[in-house]
């Protein structure tokens, strides 16, 4: 991931936005949403099975 400050931003604005970008990136990584939203059905199915279906076999509480 790359982020470049907008020309004219103050050092305080840069620091604030950089911290925001770091937080957003960390959330994307935790949620495995680092892709741009453009995903093929096969890839989505593989992710779903790995992250949701297999860790929660039928009959177990998924919450």
C-alpha positions in Angstrom: 0.0 0.0 0.0 1.2 3.5 -0.8 0.0 6.8 0.4 1.3 10.2 -0.6 0.4 13.4 1.2 -1.4 16.0 -0.8 0.8 19.0 -1.6 0.3 21.7 0.9 -0.6 19.5 3.9 0.9 20.6 7.2 3.1 18.2 9.1 0.2 17.8 11.6 -2.2 17.0 8.8 0.2 14.5 7.3 0.7 12.7 10.7 -3.1 12.6 11.3 -3.9 11.2 7.8 -1.0 8.8 8.0 -2.3 7.4 11.3 -5.8 7.0 9.7 -4.3 5.2 6.7 -2.4 2.8 9.0 -5.6 2.0 10.9 -7.5 1.4 7.7 -4.8 -0.9 6.4 -4.6 -2.9 9.6 -8.4 -3.4 9.5 -8.2 -4.5 5.9 -5.6 -7.1 6.8 -7.5 -8.4 9.8 -10.6 -8.8 7.7 -8.8 -10.2 4.7 -10.1 -7.4 2.5 -6.9 -6.3 1.0 -8.3 -6.9 -2.5 -10.0 -4.1 -4.4 -13.4 -5.7 -4.3 -13.0 -7.2 -7.7 -12.8 -10.9 -7.1 -13.8 -14.0 -9.1 -16.4 -16.4 -7.7 -13.8 -19.2 -7.4 -11.5 -17.0 -5.3 -14.4 -15.8 -3.2 -15.6 -19.4 -2.6 -12.1 -20.5 -1.6 -11.9 -17.6 0.9 -15.4 -18.3 2.2 -14.6 -21.9 2.8 -11.3 -21.3 4.4 -12.3 -18.4 6.6 -15.9 -19.2 7.5 -17.2 -22.7 6.6 -14.3 -25.0 7.6 -13.6 -23.3 10.9 -17.3 -23.8 11.8 -18.5 -27.3 11.0 -22.2 -27.9 10.6 -23.9 -27.9 14.0 -21.5 -25.6 15.7 -22.4 -22.1 16.8 -21.0 -19.6 14.2 -21.2 -16.5 16.5 
